[in-house]
Amino acid sequence: MDKNDALSHLLKIESEAAALVTDAQAEADRRIEEAEKQNRASYEENYKKELLKLENNFQKFKEQTQQQYLEELDAYKEKISSANVDTNAFSALLDRFIAEGR
């Protein structure tokens, strides 16, 4: 084998190696892209599940709070309406305030 043949052979091997590296890089890029797509899809699915869970918990809390509010409001109204009002004592107190103000 002369020098030109050896050099030609080495250039051919280098070209094949470069093609292998290029193919390997393309395959690595494809795998990375696929993994990123899967990770993104998994993240979005988990995000939506967690968001739905939080939304449901919020709605339950909101309904419980509204129910508690209504119960407390009804109890307060009952307490106010059942309170004994002494109109004579109230009138006497007003008369005293008016008399002292003169």
N, C-alpha and C positions, 0 to 999 in steps of 0.2 A: 504494500500500500504506500503510495507516495504522499507527499505533504498535502497536496491539493485534495486527494481523496480523504485523508485523515481530517483535514479541516472541514471539508464538506460533510463528512460523517458527524463531526462534533456540532456543526451548525444545525444539522438535522435533529440531533438529539436535543440540543438546546431549544429548538423550535417546538419539539414534541413536549418537552418539559414545561415550556411557557404555556402551551395549550392546556396541559394538565392543570397547571396552577390557575389559569383563567377559568377552566371548567369547575375546579374545586371552589374558587371564590364565588362563582355564580351559584353553585349548589349551596354554599354556606349562606349567601345572601337570601336565597329562596327559603331556606329553613328558618333563618332569623325572621324573615317577613311573616312566614306561616305561624311561627311561635308568637310573634307580636299580635297577630290577628286573633289567635286563640286566647291569649292573655287579655286582650281588650274585650273580647266577647264574654269571657268569664267575669271580668271586672264589672262590665255593664249589667250582666245578669245578677251578680251579687248585690250591686248597687240598687237595682230595681227592687230586689227582694227586701233589702234592708229599708229602703224608702217606704215600701208598702207596709212593712211591719211597724215602722215608726208612725206612719199615717194612721193605721188602725189603732195603735195605742193612744195616739192623740185624740182620735174620735171617741174612744171609750172614756178617756179622762174627761173630755169636754162634756159628754153626756152625763157622766157621774156628777160632775161639778154643777151642771145645770139642774139636775135632779135634786142635789143637796141644797142648792140655792132656793129652788121652789119650795122644798120642804121647810126650810128655815123661814122663808117669807110667810108661808102659811101659818107656821107656829107663831110668828111675831104678830100677824094680823089677828089670830085667835086671842093672843095675850092682850092686845090692845082693845079688841072688841069686848072682851070679858072683864076688863078693868072696871072697877067700881068708881064712878065719877061722883064726887060730892060737890054738887053745884052750889049748895049753901056756903060751904067753906071757901070755895073759889070766889064767890061773890063777896064774901066778907073780906077776903084777902085783897081783892081789887078795891073795895071801898076804903080799906086801911091805906093802901098805896096812894089812892087819890087824895084822901084826907091829909096824909103826911106831905104830899106834894104841894099843898096850898101854902 
